[in-house]
Amino acid sequence: MPSVSVADAEVHYRVTGSGPGLVLVHGTASSGETNFGHLVDRFTAGRTVVMPDYSGSGETTDGGGDLTVEGLADQVVGAARAAVPGPVDLLGFSLGAVVAAATAAREPGLVGRLVLLSGWPHGDDARHRLTFGLWRDVLRADPELFRRLLLHQALSPPFVSALGDEGVALALGAVNPGPGVARQVDLDLRADITGLLPSITVPTLVIGLTRDQIVPVERARLLHEAIPGSRYAEFDSGHLALFERPDELVDLVQDFLG
């Protein structure tokens, strides 16, 4: 994988396709490949798709300090500029949506269109603190138990039931949070982009998920309300709509990006 130096980080990213850039920004305990690898071919017809792994994920390395939204946004910018000339569109998922929103606010000349899937504006919410505080404590106590908790919360109950025991076992095998996840969870608790959201001027689509147990749909609605002129859509899925409803999601994103 190619890489680019940003501050104290060596940011690795995958790039495929050709044409205008589309940068896919992953969520907590994931990487570009684990979140978006199964969807890349759906976007590469006429687009250069860039999937950076920000600090705490994949092969990206850094000094090991506390993560910040601004620092991760700088890493996304670095990978985008290294991979593609000119403006790019951004699709961010979960913590990646928070980072993508900050990127668009801070680098308006870089971003053409912005899609935010299951993001949130700030952590000033009791349930948000309960969820990510639980993640932090379970991860410290038992990483294997954390994998089970993550899968349990990330998928909607009907989807998990339909997988069956064998499917759940296979899905658990694909959940492999790396050593940097604790730093990402800490950022989930602290992240606050409220002050940046009014500065987003690019066309923006915010997507909420009605069965999301990690970022409840009300949080996505707050994000939409805080971004001037943004469009809003929601559909019936758990947090991992990338896997539960890939066709609907891709169609929605492609229609918005044009």
C-alpha positions in Angstrom: 0.0 0.0 0.0 1.2 3.5 -0.7 1.7 5.9 2.2 2.1 9.6 3.0 3.7 11.3 6.0 1.4 13.6 7.9 2.8 15.1 11.1 4.1 12.1 13.2 2.1 9.6 11.2 2.9 7.4 8.2 -0.6 7.1 6.7 -1.2 4.0 4.5 -4.0 4.1 2.0 -5.4 2.0 -0.9 -6.2 3.6 -4.2 -8.0 2.0 -7.2 -9.8 3.1 -10.3 -9.4 6.3 -12.3 -11.2 9.6 -12.7 -12.4 12.1 -10.1 -11.6 11.2 -6.5 -13.8 9.6 -3.9 -12.3 9.2 -0.5 -13.9 6.6 1.9 -13.3 7.2 5.6 -13.7 4.2 7.9 -15.1 4.0 11.4 -13.8 2.9 14.8 -12.2 -0.5 15.1 -12.1 -0.9 11.3 -10.0 0.1 8.3 -10.7 1.2 4.8 -10.6 -2.4 3.6 -12.8 -3.9 6.3 -15.5 -1.2 6.0 -15.5 -0.6 2.3 -13.5 -3.3 0.5 -16.6 -5.2 -0.6 -18.1 -2.0 -2.1 -15.1 -0.5 -3.9 -15.9 -2.0 -7.3 -19.3 -0.4 -7.2 -17.6 3.0 -7.2 -14.6 2.6 -9.5 -16.4 3.0 -12.8 -15.2 6.5 -13.6 -13.8 7.3 -10.1 -10.5 7.0 -8.3 -11.4 5.5 -4.9 -9.0 6.3 -2.0 -9.3 4.4 1.3 -7.0 5.8 4.0 -6.4 4.0 7.3 -6.1 6.7 9.9 -4.2 6.4 13.1 -5.1 3.3 15.1 -6.0 1.2 12.0 -4.4 -0.9 9.4 -0.7 -0.4 8.8 -0.7 3.3 9.7 1.8 4.2 12.4 2.3 7.3 14.5 3.8 8.5 17.8 1.0 6.9 19.9 -0.4 10.0 21.4 -4.0 10.9 21.9 -6.0 11.2 18.7 -7.9 14.3 17.6 -10.5 14.9 15.0 -8.3 17.6 13.4 -5.3 15.3 13.3 -7.3 12.5 11.6 -8.8 15.0 9.2 -5.2 16.1 8.2 -4.4 12.4 7.5 -7.4 12.2 5.2 -6.3 15.3 3.4 -2.8 14.0 3.1 -3.9 10.7 1.5 -6.4 12.5 -0.8 -3.8 14.9 -2.1 -1.2 12.2 -2.5 -3.6 10.0 -4.5 -5.7 12.3 -6.6 -5.2 15.7 -8.2 -7.9 18.2 -7.6 -11.1 18.1 -5.5 -12.5 14.9 -4.1 -15.8 13.7 -2.8 -15.9 12.3 0.8 -17.9 9.4 2.3 -17.4 9.0 6.0 -18.9 6.3 8.2 -19.4 6.6 12.0 -16.2 8.2 13.5 -15.2 8.5 9.8 -18.3 10.7 9.3 -17.1 13.0 12.1 -13.6 13.2 10.6 -15.0 13.7 7.0 -17.3 16.6 8.2 -14.3 18.2 9.9 -12.3 17.8 6.7 -15.0 19.5 4.6 -15.2 22.4 7.1 -11.5 22.9 7.3 -10.6 22.2 3.6 -13.5 23.5 1.5 -11.4 23.8 -1.6 -10.5 20.1 -1.4 -14.0 18.6 -1.0 -16.7 18.6 -3.8 -19.5 16.7 -2.1 -19.9 15.1 1.3 -21.8 12.1 2.5 -22.0 11.4 6.3 -23.3 8.0 7.3 -24.2 7.4 10.9 -22.2 10.4 12.3 -22.8 12.6 15.2 -22.0 16.2 16.1 -20.7 15.9 19.7 -20.5 13.5 22.7 -22.6 15.6 25.0 -25.3 12.9 25.4 -25.8 10.4 28.2 -26.4 7.4 26.0 -23.4 8.3 23.8 -21.2 8.4 26.9 -22.7 5.1 28.2 -22.1 3.3 24.9 -18.5 4.3 24.3 -17.6 4.2 28.0 -18.7 0.6 27.9 -16.6 0.0 24.8 -13.6 1.4 26.6 -14.0 -0.6 29.7 -14.8 -3.9 28.0 -11.9 -3.5 25.7 -9.5 -3.0 28.6 -11.0 -6.0 30.5 -11.4 -8.5 27.7 -10.7 -7.8 24.0 -12.5 -11.0 23.0 -15.6 -9.9 24.8 -15.3 -6.5 23.1 -15.5 -8.2 19.7 -18.8 -9.9 20.7 -20.2 -6.7 22.1 -19.2 -4.7 18.9 -20.9 -7.2 16.6 -24.0 -7.4 18.8 -24.4 -3.6 18.7 -23.4 -3.0 15.1 -26.0 -5.2 13.4 -29.7 -5.0 13.8 -31.5 -7.8 15.7 -33.3 -9.2 12.6 -30.0 -9.3 10.6 -28.2 -11.1 13.3 -31.0 -13.6 13.7 -31.0 -14.2 9.9 -27.3 -15.0 10.0 -27.7 -18.0 12.3 -25.1 -19.3 14.6 -22.7 -20.2 11.8 -23.0 -16.8 10.2 -22.4 -15.1 13.5 -19.3 -17.1 14.0 -18.0 -16.1 10.6 -18.9 -12.5 11.2 -17.0 -12.6 14.6 -14.0 -13.9 12.7 -14.0 -10.8 10.6 -14.0 -8.5 13.6 -10.3 -7.9 14.4 -9.8 -4.7 16.3 -6.1 -3.7 16.4 -4.1 -2.3 19.2 -5.0 1.3 18.3 -8.7 0.8 18.8 -8.6 2.1 22.4 -7.3 5.5 21.2 -10.1 5.6 18.7 -12.8 4.8 21.3 -11.3 7.5 23.5 -11.8 10.0 20.6 -15.4 8.7 20.1 -16.0 9.9 23.7 -14.3 13.3 23.2 -15.1 14.3 19.6 -17.0 17.6 19.3 -17.4 19.2 15.8 -20.2 21.5 16.7 -18.2 24.6 16.0 -17.1 23.4 12.6 -20.5 22.3 11.2 -21.8 25.8 10.3 -18.6 26.2 8.1 -19.5 23.3 5.8 -20.6 24.9 2.5 -20.3 21.9 0.1 -23.4 19.9 -0.9 -23.9 17.4 2.0 -26.0 14.3 2.4 -26.5 13.0 6.0 -27.8 9.4 6.4 -29.4 8.1 9.6 -30.2 4.5 10.4 -33.4 3.7 12.2 -32.1 0.5 14.0 -28.7 1.9 14.8 -27.8 0.9 18.4 -24.4 2.6 18.4 -25.3 6.0 16.9 -29.0 6.3 17.3 -30.8 7.9 14.4 -31.6 11.0 16.5 -27.9 11.8 16.5 -27.7 11.8 12.7 -30.7 14.1 12.6 -28.9 16.5 14.9 -25.9 16.4 12.5 -28.1 17.2 9.6 -29.8 20.1 11.4 -26.4 21.7 12.2 -25.1 21.7 8.6 -26.6 24.5 6.5 -28.5 23.3 3.5 -27.7 19.6 4.0 -30.0 16.9 2.7 -31.1 14.1 4.9 -32.1 10.5 4.3 -32.6 7.5 6.5 -33.4 3.8 6.1 -34.1 0.7 8.2 -30.7 -0.7 9.2 -28.4 -1.3 12.1 -25.1 0.6 12.3 -23.4 -1.6 9.7 -25.6 -0.5 6.8 -22.5 -1.1 4.7 -23.2 -4.8 5.1 -26.9 -4.9 5.9 -28.2 -2.7 3.1 -25.3 -2.3 0.6 -27.4 -1.9 -2.5 -29.7 0.7 -1.1 -26.7 2.6 0.4 -24.7 2.5 -2.9 -27.7 3.7 -4.9 -28.3 6.6 -2.5 -24.7 7.7 -2.5 -24.3 7.3 -6.3 -27.5 9.3 -6.9 -26.2 12.1 -4.6 -22.7 12.2 -6.0 -24.0 12.2 -9.6 
